Amino acid sequence: MKKIFPLPLFLFFSISIFILWILGTWQLNKNYFYDKNNIIFNNSSKSIATKVSNLKSNLDNLTFVEIEGEELIGKTIYLEPRTFKGQVGYHEISAFKVNEDYLLINKGFINAKPEKKKNSIKRKVEGYIIKVPEPKFFELKNYIKNNTLYTLNLEDFKNEFKLNLSSYILYEQNIKDQKVRKPVLPNLVSNINHLNYALTWYFLSLSLCVIFFIYFKKTFIDYE
């Protein structure tokens, strides 16, 4: 007796395998992206800081730079929630004036918001500079009126600071008191092994293929 081809089951397995392949390819692309950035970061970390006097020139992502300018008072935003080695806190983002240009500086991770400073500070800052990435579709929306910010959104910062900010943000590394403030790295750098995740998704999709084949062979061997 002929058995009816299990179309719903076939569609279920096909869609599941397709999704797993998409996830594996996504992780494989992320692995390529982060491997490339990690190489750039490692090379940059071994080099002497490039002195930058203006932001008109094109700067490559993850270039290790030194800038001298003025940290502006009243131009600070705290991104929340952020984590650092199991601790929950904030990333402190301030506006910094370099000659006639303005850029954002990620001053690092803090556990609590500090008291507001009364005067602008002129100082040198060393760190890794990148172009502010476009907000991703799934990132949380900022609520400026409530002073609640989750996402690094350049347009929101321009509106809040009322400054014509450059497209760069510098992640400060030369922090003296690291008990209070911890330096952080851009999200372009990652120690996560995305290749392992990719292989896991691919293995699961292959396993589903094998399971379906065995099930089909045993159950529908009489199907023509």
C-alpha positions, 0 to 999 in steps of 0.5 A, a space after each residue: 500500500 502506497 503511503 501519502 508523501 508527508 508534505 507538512 513534515 517535509 516543509 517543516 524540516 526544509 524551513 528549519 534547515 533553511 533557517 539554520 543555514 541562514 544562521 550559520 552563514 550569518 555567523 560565518 560573515 560575522 567571523 570574517 568581519 571581526 577577524 579582519 577588525 581584530 587584525 587591524 586592532 592588534 596592529 594599531 595597538 602596537 603602533 604609536 598614537 597618531 596625532 590628530 589636530 582636525 577631523 577633516 581628513 579621513 581616518 580609518 576605523 580603529 586607528 590609535 590616535 592622540 587628540 588635544 582639545 577641550 571637553 565641553 561641560 554640560 555635553 555628556 550623555 550616559 548610555 545604559 544599561 552597559 556591562 563590564 565583567 559582570 558589573 552593570 553601569 553606564 558608558 559616559 559619552 562626552 562632546 570634545 572640541 578639537 580646534 573648530 571640530 566636535 567629536 564624541 568621546 567614550 570615556 569608559 564604563 562607570 558604575 554610577 553617574 558622577 557629579 556634574 563638572 563646573 568647568 570645561 577641561 583642556 586635555 589630551 586623549 588617546 584612544 581608538 577612533 571609529 566612525 559612528 555606526 548607523 543604528 541597527 534595526 533591532 536596537 532600542 530607541 532613545 528617549 531624549 526627553 526622559 534623559 534615557 539613552 540606550 543606543 549610540 545614535 549620532 543624530 540624537 546626540 547632535 540634537 541633544 548637544 546642539 552641535 555639528 558633531 563629526 561622524 567620529 567617536 573616540 574610545 578613550 584608553 589613557 584613563 588614569 584612575 581605572 578604579 572609577 572608570 574602565 576603558 572600553 573598546 568599540 563593538 568592531 572588536 570582539 573576542 567571541 569565536 563566531 566560527 564555532 557558532 557557525 559550525 554549530 548551526 551548520 551541524 544542526 542543519 546537517 543533523 536535521 537532514 540525516 534525521 529526516 532521511 532516516 525517518 523517511 526511509 523507514 516510514 515511507 519506504 513503500 512510497 513510489 
